[in-house]
Amino acid sequence: MKHKYPPLHLLSIFEAAGRLENFKAASEELFITPSAVSHQIKALEGHLGFALFQRKSRGVALNAAGEMYLKYVQRGLNQFEDGTKKLQHHFSSPALKISCFTSLASNIIIPQLGAFQAAHPDIEIKIEIGNKLSDLRYDDIDLAIRLGDGNWPNTMTQKLVDIQVAAVCSPTFAKQHQPQLLTDISQLPLIDFTYIDDAWQQWAKAMGVTLNSSKRSLTFNDYESAMNAATQGLGMTLAMFPIENTSLSHGMIVAPFNEFMPYPKSLYAVYRQEDAERHDIQCFINWLKKSDLLLQNR
């Protein structure tokens, strides 16, 4: 069956010109000349048999037909883009693309990744490390490891492990300040977070102590920086377990009060609904669930 729609390159030019209602702005976006935009729009209008723009002395504006057609064209181009991404996702690369935050990668995944590769030599792994949350609708990511409540719309989730929080510091810091009782916390320099409101107050309340005053000597906008500062002896911070089990067992940090409180967020594996049966995703999730470093006792 022969299709009667206009050439696709004309539709993409019309979409830019119609969205911006400016041929010059569209030409800059498309890296062609304004005259080329004007010529291609006239070609499209000739193909359709009616005008799409009102030509004015100081520019152009969509007419009623143009406004209606722009909606159809944008919907169609979005479907083309979505379909292309899905095909690339399934067929362009055999690699399993994983997104996770830095501490999880450094402490849990990377130290044991050789064992996974030995058990599954047919699965190539690509890991994107960072604190930016991936949007699985658009990002080229197959599996995201996230902290949360498990409620991410239009995704599949599997809980990996519950999280606990403890006050930690370096052995040097502990030796210098000798914290023994929970009430000692008010006299210690604390490392705080900008992304959690009153983190230390919440911790103190859960521990049943009053945080009268404290020395917030450092504040960071990400967890990894706070942990690095704590291991350098710059203060006490709140650490997530079992993610920091390795650091604790290796003596890089200590939990002087030995008090671990439940954290409201858990660690989840998150992936697209259409990927629920993918062998590589399920293999990696099952391996991570059984990880010795994720499950080991403190």
C-alpha positions as CSV (number, residue, x, y, z in Angstrom):
1,M,0.0,0.0,0.0
2,K,1.4,3.3,-1.0
3,H,1.3,5.9,1.7
4,K,0.3,9.5,0.9
5,Y,1.9,11.4,3.7
6,P,4.4,14.1,3.0
7,P,8.2,13.4,3.1
8,L,9.2,13.0,6.8
9,H,11.9,15.7,6.5
10,L,9.2,18.2,5.7
11,L,7.3,17.2,8.8
12,S,10.3,17.7,11.1
13,I,10.9,21.1,9.6
14,F,7.2,22.0,10.0
15,E,7.2,20.8,13.6
16,A,10.1,23.1,14.5
17,A,8.7,26.1,12.6
18,G,5.2,25.6,14.0
19,R,6.4,25.1,17.6
20,L,8.5,28.2,17.4
21,E,6.3,30.1,15.0
22,N,9.5,31.6,13.7
23,F,11.3,30.5,10.6
24,K,14.7,32.0,11.6
25,A,14.5,30.3,15.1
26,A,13.6,27.0,13.4
27,S,16.5,27.4,11.0
28,E,19.0,27.8,13.9
29,E,17.6,24.8,15.6
30,L,17.7,22.7,12.5
31,F,21.1,24.1,11.2
32,I,19.7,25.2,7.9
33,T,19.0,28.6,6.4
34,P,15.8,30.6,7.0
35,S,15.1,30.5,3.2
36,A,15.4,26.8,3.2
37,V,12.8,26.6,6.0
38,S,10.5,28.8,4.1
39,H,11.0,26.8,0.9
40,Q,10.3,23.5,2.6
41,I,7.2,24.8,4.3
42,K,5.8,26.0,0.9
43,A,6.6,22.5,-0.4
44,L,4.7,20.9,2.4
45,E,1.7,23.3,1.9
46,G,1.8,22.5,-1.8
47,H,1.7,18.8,-1.0
48,L,-1.2,19.2,1.4
49,G,-3.1,21.7,-0.7
50,F,-3.7,24.3,1.9
51,A,-1.7,26.9,3.9
52,L,-0.4,26.2,7.4
53,F,0.9,29.7,8.3
54,Q,-0.3,33.2,8.2
55,R,2.5,35.3,6.6
56,K,2.8,38.6,8.4
57,S,5.1,41.6,7.8
58,R,7.1,40.7,10.9
59,G,7.0,37.0,10.9
60,V,4.6,34.0,10.7
61,A,1.9,32.5,12.8
62,L,0.1,29.2,12.6
63,N,-3.4,29.3,11.1
64,A,-6.2,27.0,12.3
65,A,-5.1,24.2,9.9
66,G,-1.5,24.6,11.1
67,E,-2.4,24.4,14.7
68,M,-4.4,21.2,14.2
69,Y,-1.8,19.7,11.9
70,L,1.0,20.5,14.4
71,K,-0.6,18.3,17.1
72,Y,-0.9,15.3,14.7
73,V,2.7,15.8,13.5
74,Q,4.1,16.1,17.0
75,R,2.2,13.0,18.1
76,G,3.5,11.0,15.1
77,L,7.1,12.2,15.6
78,N,7.0,11.4,19.3
79,Q,5.8,7.8,18.4
80,F,8.6,7.5,15.9
81,E,11.1,8.6,18.5
82,D,9.7,6.3,21.2
83,G,9.7,3.3,18.8
84,T,13.2,4.0,17.7
85,K,14.4,4.2,21.3
86,K,12.6,0.9,22.2
87,L,14.2,-0.8,19.2
88,Q,17.6,0.5,20.1
89,H,17.1,-0.6,23.7
90,H,16.3,-4.1,22.7
91,F,18.5,-4.7,19.6
92,S,21.4,-2.2,19.4
93,S,23.5,-3.6,22.3
94,P,23.5,-6.8,24.3
95,A,24.9,-5.0,27.3
96,L,22.9,-4.7,30.5
97,K,23.0,-1.0,31.4
98,I,22.7,-0.3,35.2
99,S,22.4,3.0,37.0
100,C,23.3,3.2,40.7
101,F,24.7,5.6,43.3
102,T,28.4,5.8,44.1
103,S,28.5,4.2,47.5
104,L,26.5,1.1,46.4
105,A,28.8,0.7,43.4
106,S,32.0,1.1,45.4
107,N,31.0,-1.0,48.5
108,I,28.7,-3.7,47.1
109,I,28.7,-4.2,43.4
110,I,32.2,-3.6,42.1
111,P,34.0,-5.8,44.8
112,Q,31.9,-8.8,43.7
113,L,31.4,-8.1,40.0
114,G,34.0,-10.6,39.0
115,A,31.9,-13.4,40.6
116,F,28.9,-12.3,38.6
117,Q,30.9,-12.2,35.4
118,A,32.3,-15.7,36.1
119,A,28.8,-17.0,36.7
120,H,27.3,-15.2,33.7
121,P,29.9,-14.7,31.0
122,D,27.3,-14.1,28.4
123,I,26.0,-10.9,30.1
124,E,27.9,-7.7,29.4
125,I,27.6,-5.1,32.1
126,K,27.7,-1.3,31.7
127,I,27.4,0.7,34.9
128,E,26.5,4.4,35.1
129,I,27.5,5.7,38.5
130,G,26.1,8.9,39.9
131,N,23.5,10.4,42.2
132,K,21.2,11.6,39.4
133,L,18.0,9.6,39.3
134,S,17.5,7.9,35.9
135,D,14.2,8.3,34.1
136,L,13.6,4.9,32.6
137,R,11.1,6.3,30.1
138,Y,13.8,8.2,28.3
139,D,17.3,7.3,29.6
140,D,19.3,4.5,28.0
141,I,19.2,2.5,31.2
142,D,17.8,-1.0,31.7
143,L,18.0,-1.3,35.5
144,A,18.2,1.4,38.2
145,I,19.1,0.7,41.9
146,R,17.3,3.3,44.0
147,L,16.5,4.3,47.5
148,G,12.9,4.9,48.1
149,D,9.5,3.5,49.0
150,G,9.1,1.3,46.0
151,N,6.5,3.5,44.4
152,W,7.7,4.6,40.9
153,P,4.9,4.8,38.5
154,N,4.9,2.6,35.4
155,T,7.8,0.6,36.5
156,M,8.5,-2.8,38.0
157,T,10.3,-2.9,41.4
158,Q,11.9,-5.6,43.6
159,K,13.0,-4.8,47.1
160,L,16.7,-5.7,47.7
161,V,17.2,-4.9,51.3
162,D,15.9,-2.7,54.1
163,I,18.2,0.2,55.2
164,Q,19.3,1.1,58.7
165,V,21.1,4.3,59.8
166,A,23.8,4.7,62.4
167,A,26.0,7.5,63.6
168,V,29.6,6.8,62.4
169,C,33.0,8.4,62.5
170,S,36.6,7.5,61.8
171,P,38.6,5.5,64.4
172,T,40.9,8.6,64.8
173,F,37.9,10.8,65.6
174,A,36.5,8.3,68.0
175,K,39.8,8.1,69.8
176,Q,40.1,11.9,70.0
177,H,36.5,12.6,71.2
178,Q,35.8,9.3,72.9
179,P,32.0,9.3,72.4
180,Q,30.4,6.6,74.6
181,L,26.8,7.8,75.5
182,L,24.2,8.9,73.1
183,T,23.9,12.2,75.0
184,D,27.6,12.9,74.0
185,I,26.3,13.7,70.5
186,S,25.5,17.3,71.4
187,Q,29.2,18.0,72.1
188,L,30.5,16.5,68.8
189,P,31.1,18.2,65.4
190,L,28.5,16.8,63.1
191,I,28.4,16.4,59.4
192,D,25.0,17.3,58.0
193,F,23.1,17.0,54.7
194,T,21.3,19.7,52.7
195,Y,18.9,17.1,51.2
196,I,17.4,15.8,54.5
197,D,15.7,18.3,56.7
198,D,16.8,18.0,60.4
199,A,18.5,14.6,59.8
200,W,20.3,14.7,63.2
201,Q,17.2,15.8,65.0
202,Q,15.3,12.9,63.5
203,W,18.0,10.5,64.5
204,A,18.2,11.9,68.1
205,K,14.4,11.7,68.5
206,A,14.5,8.0,67.3
207,M,17.2,7.3,69.7
208,G,15.3,8.9,72.6
209,V,17.8,11.7,73.3
210,T,17.7,15.5,73.1
211,L,20.0,17.2,70.7
212,N,20.5,20.4,72.7
213,S,23.1,21.9,70.5
214,S,25.7,20.7,68.1
215,K,28.6,21.8,66.0
216,R,27.5,21.5,62.4
217,S,31.0,21.9,61.1
218,L,30.3,20.6,57.6
219,T,27.2,20.3,55.4
220,F,27.1,18.4,52.1
221,N,24.6,18.0,49.4
222,D,25.4,14.4,48.7
223,Y,25.9,11.3,50.8
224,E,29.3,10.2,49.4
225,S,30.9,13.5,50.3
226,A,29.6,13.3,53.9
227,M,31.0,9.8,54.2
228,N,34.4,10.8,52.8
229,A,34.6,13.7,55.3
230,A,33.7,11.3,58.1
231,T,36.4,8.8,57.2
232,Q,38.9,11.7,57.1
233,G,38.1,12.4,60.8
234,L,36.3,15.7,60.1
235,G,33.1,14.8,62.1
236,M,30.4,12.3,62.8
237,T,27.8,11.6,60.1
238,L,24.9,9.3,59.5
239,A,25.7,6.2,57.5
240,M,23.4,3.7,55.7
241,F,23.7,0.0,56.4
242,P,24.3,-2.6,55.0
243,I,25.8,-0.3,52.3
244,E,28.6,0.7,54.6
245,N,29.2,-2.8,56.1
246,T,32.5,-3.1,54.2
247,S,33.8,0.2,55.6
248,L,32.7,-0.8,59.1
249,S,34.3,-4.3,58.9
250,H,37.5,-2.9,57.4
251,G,37.8,-0.4,60.2
252,M,37.5,2.7,58.0
253,I,34.6,3.8,60.2
254,V,33.2,2.9,63.6
255,A,29.7,3.1,65.1
256,P,30.6,4.1,68.7
257,F,27.1,4.0,70.0
258,N,26.3,0.7,68.2
259,E,22.7,1.9,67.7
260,F,21.1,1.2,64.3
261,M,17.7,2.7,63.5
262,P,15.4,1.7,60.6
263,Y,15.5,4.1,57.7
264,P,12.1,4.9,56.0
265,K,13.6,4.1,52.5
266,S,14.7,0.7,51.3
267,L,17.0,-0.3,48.4
268,Y,15.1,-1.3,45.2
269,A,15.8,-2.7,41.8
270,V,13.7,-0.7,39.3
271,Y,13.1,-1.6,35.6
272,R,10.5,-1.2,32.8
273,Q,7.3,-3.2,32.8
274,E,8.1,-4.5,29.4
275,D,11.4,-5.9,30.6
276,A,9.9,-8.0,33.4
277,E,11.0,-11.2,31.8
278,R,14.4,-10.2,30.6
279,H,16.9,-12.9,31.6
280,D,19.9,-10.5,32.2
281,I,17.9,-8.2,34.5
282,Q,16.6,-11.0,36.6
283,C,20.0,-12.7,36.8
284,F,21.6,-9.5,38.1
285,I,18.8,-8.8,40.6
286,N,18.9,-12.4,42.0
287,W,22.7,-12.2,42.3
288,L,22.5,-8.8,44.1
289,K,19.9,-10.1,46.5
290,K,22.2,-12.9,47.5
291,S,25.3,-10.7,47.7
292,D,27.4,-11.5,50.7
293,L,28.3,-7.8,51.2
294,L,24.7,-6.8,51.1
295,L,23.6,-9.5,53.5
296,Q,26.5,-9.9,55.8
297,N,26.0,-9.2,59.5
298,R,27.6,-6.1,61.1
